[in-house]
Amino acid sequence: MSNNKRTDILEAALSLFAERGYDGTTVPAIAEQAKVGAGTIYRYFENKEVLVNSLFQECVEQLAGSLLTDAPSAEAPIRERFHHFFVRFSQFANGHDKALAFIDSHVNALFLDEASNKRFNEFLDVLRGMLDEGKRQGIICPSPSDALIAMVYGALVRVFKVIKNGVVEPSSELLQGIEESCWNAIRAH
């Protein structure tokens, strides 16, 4: 446990929300896992909905920050930018599997507030921009960018879930093949 109760609460909430979902997670369960009193949670978060939104925004910030770290310039070739996205997403999934599972399972939830939805859409806008530029260049297929994102993002989330569960053994060859398959799914043919 850290010296910061807010951090302890967020870590416990992440673990429980990722495992049990929003409805299956109670404030007392979060308090028990964080080793704080339930009342302590309410000092930091008005209610469970505020807590889940705070956590969602932090996780999306982590994911976006990871993808943007050392990102190629907007003038770099689309394939190079896609490769960067794939590598950084893979690294994030490997080191933050609970955050990725949490984002994926809560992204369209009705309890997400305007700020959470806005932050996620800002993250998607970066990906949309890359895809839209690729479409203008004739490199990316002309399908809607959100459909292309769903194809790649959804595939990657599932792949890293089966790796985490031990169904598939990770290797550099596997990841190279998955990257090439994802690229082939969205590139213009």
Helices and strands as residue ranges (DSSP letters): H 5-20, H 27-34, H 38-44, H 48-68, H 78-95, H 97-106, H 114-136, H 145-164, H 172-186
